[in-house]
Amino acid sequence: MWLPGSPRTFPKTVNNKINFTAMPEPSSQVSRNLPNDLPAGSELLPVVFTEDRNQGQQLLHALPTEFHTFAVIAQSEMVVEGDRSKNPTRQIEFLTIPTANNQATEIQDLAVSWVDTTTTAKAPRQVLTLQGAQIYWNDKRVAILASPERLETLRAALIETCWFDAELAGLEHELAHAWSEMNEDMPLAFNFDEKSLPRRKELQRRYERVMSIRSRMLRMSPYVHCPYIYPPTLASQLAERYRERTRMLHRHEILDDQLEVFERVYETCGQRISDFVQSRTGHILEWIIIILLTLQMVIWGVEILTSLETATVVQ
């Protein structure tokens, strides 16, 4: 498992052998729409998280293998959507500003103003200071002020940590909108009859969605609950501070508790449906047996009457 602060590599197959190649360095030519009056060397990268990576896209960071997600530099033709269930791309802009440990107030104000452009009440601006580096961020923009040799390390750590935060927020949003559906389905966990049978497919889809959320949560768990790394690195400390500031650990635990309620309701609904279908199948078989026995009795009766009539005629 990759730990923050260590370089990430990805497999590349050559002649049926797997080699590990380091991630390519981003090109400064992709910077665009930079705020004015920034120091030389400042870079603005629109980073997109996607599962469908094309050969022409420049790879910045590969998330752990189980997520099948890549951070690439956004292209103008890429469409950013908000529905995670349809495998969309997610975009966050990263602004890196090379500065000394004691940053000038003017540069800080520029970074804050740039981040605040997309700041809302639901996504307030956060501030973090670590070993002379300053980070300002919300859910759409991240500004990093640090010495030039630290910028790449900080950006790589933040790319991955921001994705986990956004993924967790997406799960929270998805589950929050499912409470009304769960309340509607709750009576079916106690009683399921013939009138409820048309809703069987709908309940199945909702159960599959709950299990999908559970699966995504479990894949995130080792990274959200990642223990402190010793000896600490700048990247590992930044990831730890970010998780603490955004309360990712507590949010993950709360989401786990809420998900248990959904699982119990839909598992019980599934059991009620199974019992009803088996009971109905059993009743149908019982009626078939009764009808067959009745027909057999009728046939026997006819045969007996026929034999009696034949005996009477003979006499």
C-alpha positions as CSV (number, residue, x, y, z in Angstrom):
1,M,0.0,0.0,0.0
2,W,1.4,3.4,-0.9
3,L,2.0,5.8,2.0
4,P,2.0,9.6,1.7
5,G,5.5,11.0,1.2
6,S,6.8,8.0,-0.9
7,P,7.1,8.3,-4.7
8,R,4.3,6.5,-6.6
9,T,5.0,4.3,-9.6
10,F,2.7,2.6,-12.0
11,P,3.2,-0.7,-14.0
12,K,4.1,-0.6,-17.6
13,T,4.2,-3.9,-19.7
14,V,7.2,-4.3,-22.0
15,N,7.8,-7.7,-23.7
16,N,5.3,-9.4,-21.4
17,K,7.3,-8.1,-18.4
18,I,6.1,-5.5,-15.9
19,N,8.3,-2.6,-15.3
20,F,7.6,0.3,-12.9
21,T,7.9,3.8,-14.3
22,A,7.9,7.0,-12.3
23,M,5.1,9.4,-12.9
24,P,5.9,12.1,-15.5
25,E,6.5,15.6,-14.4
26,P,3.7,18.1,-15.3
27,S,4.5,20.6,-18.0
28,S,4.5,24.3,-17.1
29,Q,2.9,25.0,-20.5
30,V,-0.5,23.8,-19.3
31,S,-0.8,26.7,-16.8
32,R,-3.6,29.1,-17.8
33,N,-5.6,31.9,-16.4
34,L,-2.9,32.7,-13.7
35,P,-3.8,35.5,-11.3
36,N,-1.8,38.6,-12.0
37,D,1.3,39.7,-10.0
38,L,2.3,36.2,-9.0
39,P,6.0,35.3,-8.6
40,A,7.8,33.6,-11.4
41,G,7.4,29.9,-11.5
42,S,3.8,30.0,-10.3
43,E,1.7,27.3,-12.0
44,L,-2.1,26.7,-12.3
45,L,-3.1,23.1,-13.1
46,P,-6.8,22.1,-13.6
47,V,-6.7,18.6,-12.3
48,V,-9.3,16.1,-13.3
49,F,-10.0,12.7,-11.6
50,T,-11.2,10.2,-14.1
51,E,-11.5,6.4,-14.5
52,D,-11.3,6.7,-18.4
53,R,-7.8,7.9,-19.1
54,N,-6.8,8.5,-22.7
55,Q,-3.3,8.2,-24.1
56,G,-3.2,11.9,-24.9
57,Q,-3.9,13.0,-21.3
58,Q,-0.9,13.9,-19.1
59,L,-0.9,11.9,-15.9
60,L,-0.1,13.7,-12.7
61,H,-1.0,11.1,-10.1
62,A,-2.4,7.5,-10.0
63,L,-4.6,6.7,-7.1
64,P,-4.3,3.2,-5.4
65,T,-5.1,0.4,-7.8
66,E,-8.4,-0.6,-6.2
67,F,-10.0,2.8,-7.2
68,H,-9.0,2.7,-10.9
69,T,-8.8,6.5,-10.9
70,F,-6.2,8.8,-12.4
71,A,-5.5,12.5,-11.8
72,V,-4.8,14.1,-15.2
73,I,-4.5,17.6,-16.5
74,A,-7.9,18.8,-17.7
75,Q,-8.4,19.3,-21.4
76,S,-10.8,21.9,-22.9
77,E,-13.0,19.1,-24.4
78,M,-13.4,17.3,-21.1
79,V,-16.9,17.7,-19.5
80,V,-17.0,17.8,-15.7
81,E,-20.2,16.4,-14.1
82,G,-21.4,16.0,-10.6
83,D,-23.0,12.6,-10.7
84,R,-20.5,10.1,-9.4
85,S,-22.6,7.1,-10.2
86,K,-22.2,7.7,-14.0
87,N,-18.4,7.7,-13.9
88,P,-17.9,11.4,-14.5
89,T,-14.8,13.4,-14.1
90,R,-14.1,15.7,-11.1
91,Q,-12.0,18.8,-11.4
92,I,-10.0,20.7,-8.9
93,E,-7.7,23.6,-9.7
94,F,-4.3,23.6,-8.1
95,L,-2.3,26.8,-7.9
96,T,1.4,26.4,-6.8
97,I,3.3,29.6,-5.8
98,P,7.0,29.4,-5.0
99,T,7.8,31.5,-2.0
100,A,10.2,31.7,0.9
101,N,9.1,30.6,4.4
102,N,8.0,34.1,5.3
103,Q,5.5,34.8,2.5
104,A,4.7,38.3,1.5
105,T,1.2,39.5,2.6
106,E,0.4,40.5,-1.0
107,I,1.0,37.0,-2.3
108,Q,-1.1,35.5,0.5
109,D,-3.9,37.9,-0.3
110,L,-3.8,37.0,-4.0
111,A,-4.0,33.3,-3.1
112,V,-6.9,33.8,-0.7
113,S,-8.7,36.0,-3.2
114,W,-8.3,33.3,-5.9
115,V,-9.7,30.6,-3.7
116,D,-12.5,32.7,-2.3
117,T,-13.8,33.1,-5.9
118,T,-15.4,29.7,-5.6
119,T,-16.0,29.7,-1.8
120,T,-19.5,29.1,-0.6
121,A,-21.2,28.7,2.8
122,K,-21.4,24.9,2.2
123,A,-17.7,24.8,1.2
124,P,-15.9,27.4,3.2
125,R,-12.2,28.2,2.7
126,Q,-9.8,26.2,4.9
127,V,-6.3,27.3,5.9
128,L,-3.3,25.1,6.9
129,T,0.2,26.1,7.8
130,L,2.9,23.5,7.9
131,Q,6.7,23.9,8.1
132,G,6.7,27.3,6.4
133,A,4.2,26.2,3.7
134,Q,0.7,27.6,3.6
135,I,-2.3,25.9,1.9
136,Y,-5.7,27.5,1.2
137,W,-8.4,25.4,-0.2
138,N,-12.1,24.7,-0.7
139,D,-13.9,21.9,-2.7
140,K,-12.9,23.4,-6.1
141,R,-9.6,25.2,-5.7
142,V,-6.3,24.6,-3.8
143,A,-3.5,27.2,-3.5
144,I,-0.1,26.1,-2.2
145,L,2.5,28.5,-1.1
146,A,5.9,26.9,-0.3
147,S,9.5,26.8,-1.2
148,P,10.1,25.6,-4.8
149,E,11.6,22.2,-3.8
150,R,8.5,21.3,-1.8
151,L,5.7,22.3,-4.2
152,E,5.7,19.0,-6.2
153,T,5.6,16.9,-3.0
154,L,2.8,19.0,-1.4
155,R,0.7,19.0,-4.6
156,A,1.0,15.2,-5.0
157,A,-0.1,14.6,-1.4
158,L,-3.0,17.1,-1.7
159,I,-4.2,15.6,-5.0
160,E,-4.8,12.2,-3.4
161,T,-6.1,13.5,-0.1
162,C,-8.5,15.9,-1.9
163,W,-9.9,13.0,-3.9
164,F,-10.6,10.9,-0.8
165,D,-12.3,14.0,0.8
166,A,-14.4,14.5,-2.3
167,E,-15.3,10.8,-2.6
168,L,-16.4,10.8,1.1
169,A,-18.5,13.9,0.5
170,G,-20.1,12.2,-2.5
171,L,-21.0,9.2,-0.4
172,E,-22.5,11.5,2.3
173,H,-24.5,13.4,-0.3
174,E,-25.8,10.1,-1.9
175,L,-26.8,8.6,1.4
176,A,-28.4,11.8,2.6
177,H,-30.8,11.8,-0.4
178,A,-31.7,8.1,0.3
179,W,-33.3,8.6,3.7
180,S,-36.8,9.4,2.3
181,E,-36.7,6.3,0.1
182,M,-35.6,4.2,3.1
183,N,-38.5,5.5,5.2
184,E,-40.9,4.7,2.4
185,D,-39.5,1.1,2.1
186,M,-39.3,0.5,5.9
187,P,-42.9,-0.9,6.2
188,L,-42.0,-3.6,3.6
189,A,-39.4,-5.0,6.1
190,F,-42.3,-6.0,8.3
191,N,-45.0,-7.0,5.8
192,F,-44.8,-7.9,2.2
193,D,-47.8,-9.0,0.2
194,E,-49.0,-9.4,-3.4
195,K,-49.6,-5.7,-3.8
196,S,-45.9,-5.0,-3.0
197,L,-44.6,-7.5,-5.5
198,P,-44.2,-4.9,-8.4
199,R,-41.7,-3.0,-6.2
200,R,-39.4,-6.0,-6.0
201,K,-37.0,-4.7,-8.7
202,E,-37.0,-1.2,-7.2
203,L,-36.0,-2.6,-3.8
204,Q,-33.3,-4.7,-5.4
205,R,-31.8,-1.6,-7.1
206,R,-31.8,0.3,-3.8
207,Y,-30.2,-2.6,-2.0
208,E,-27.5,-2.8,-4.6
209,R,-26.9,0.9,-4.2
210,V,-26.4,0.5,-0.5
211,M,-24.0,-2.3,-1.0
212,S,-22.1,-0.2,-3.6
213,I,-21.7,2.6,-1.0
214,R,-20.5,0.0,1.6
215,S,-17.9,-1.3,-0.9
216,R,-16.6,2.1,-1.7
217,M,-16.4,3.0,2.0
218,L,-14.4,-0.2,2.8
219,R,-12.0,0.5,0.0
220,M,-11.4,4.0,1.4
221,S,-11.1,2.8,5.0
222,P,-7.3,2.0,5.1
223,Y,-6.5,5.5,3.8
224,V,-9.0,7.5,5.9
225,H,-7.9,5.6,9.0
226,C,-4.2,5.6,8.0
227,P,-2.0,5.6,11.1
228,Y,0.7,8.2,11.7
229,I,3.8,7.5,9.7
230,Y,7.2,7.3,11.4
231,P,9.6,8.9,10.6
232,P,7.1,11.6,9.4
233,T,7.5,13.3,6.1
234,L,6.2,16.6,4.8
235,A,3.6,14.8,2.6
236,S,2.5,12.5,5.4
237,Q,2.1,15.3,7.9
238,L,0.1,17.4,5.4
239,A,-2.2,14.4,4.7
240,E,-2.7,13.9,8.4
241,R,-3.5,17.6,9.0
242,Y,-5.9,17.6,6.1
243,R,-7.8,14.6,7.4
244,E,-8.0,16.2,10.9
245,R,-9.1,19.5,9.6
246,T,-11.8,18.1,7.4
247,R,-12.9,15.5,10.1
248,M,-12.6,12.7,7.6
249,L,-12.2,10.0,10.3
250,H,-15.3,11.0,12.2
251,R,-17.3,11.5,9.0
252,H,-16.4,8.0,7.8
253,E,-17.4,6.5,11.2
254,I,-20.8,8.4,11.1
255,L,-21.4,7.3,7.6
256,D,-20.7,3.7,8.6
257,D,-23.2,3.9,11.4
258,Q,-25.9,5.4,9.1
259,L,-25.3,2.8,6.5
260,E,-26.0,0.0,9.0
261,V,-29.6,1.2,9.3
262,F,-30.0,1.0,5.5
263,E,-28.4,-2.5,5.4
264,R,-30.7,-3.8,8.1
265,V,-33.9,-2.4,6.4
266,Y,-33.1,-3.7,2.9
267,E,-31.7,-7.1,4.1
268,T,-35.0,-7.6,6.0
269,C,-37.0,-6.5,2.9
270,G,-35.1,-9.1,0.9
271,Q,-35.9,-11.8,3.5
272,R,-39.6,-10.8,3.4
273,I,-39.6,-11.0,-0.4
274,S,-37.9,-14.4,-0.4
275,D,-40.3,-15.7,2.2
276,F,-43.3,-14.4,0.3
277,V,-42.2,-15.8,-3.0
278,Q,-41.4,-19.2,-1.5
279,S,-44.7,-19.3,0.3
280,R,-46.6,-18.4,-2.8
281,T,-44.7,-21.0,-4.8
282,G,-45.6,-23.6,-2.1
283,H,-49.3,-22.6,-2.2
284,I,-49.3,-23.0,-6.0
285,L,-47.7,-26.5,-5.7
286,E,-50.3,-27.4,-3.1
287,W,-53.2,-26.3,-5.4
288,I,-51.7,-28.3,-8.3
289,I,-51.5,-31.4,-6.1
290,I,-55.1,-30.9,-4.9
291,I,-56.3,-30.5,-8.5
292,L,-54.4,-33.6,-9.7
293,L,-55.8,-35.6,-6.8
294,T,-59.3,-34.4,-7.6
295,L,-58.9,-35.3,-11.3
296,Q,-57.6,-38.7,-10.2
297,M,-60.7,-39.2,-8.0
298,V,-63.0,-38.2,-10.8
299,I,-61.3,-40.7,-13.2
300,W,-61.6,-43.4,-10.6
301,G,-65.3,-42.6,-10.1
302,V,-65.9,-42.7,-13.8
303,E,-64.1,-46.0,-14.1
304,I,-66.2,-47.5,-11.2
305,L,-69.5,-46.3,-12.7
306,T,-68.5,-47.6,-16.1
307,S,-67.7,-51.1,-14.7
308,L,-71.0,-51.1,-12.8
309,E,-72.9,-50.3,-15.9
310,T,-71.1,-53.0,-17.9
311,A,-71.9,-55.6,-15.1
312,T,-75.6,-54.6,-15.1
313,V,-75.9,-55.1,-18.9
314,V,-74.2,-58.5,-18.7
315,Q,-76.6,-59.7,-16.1
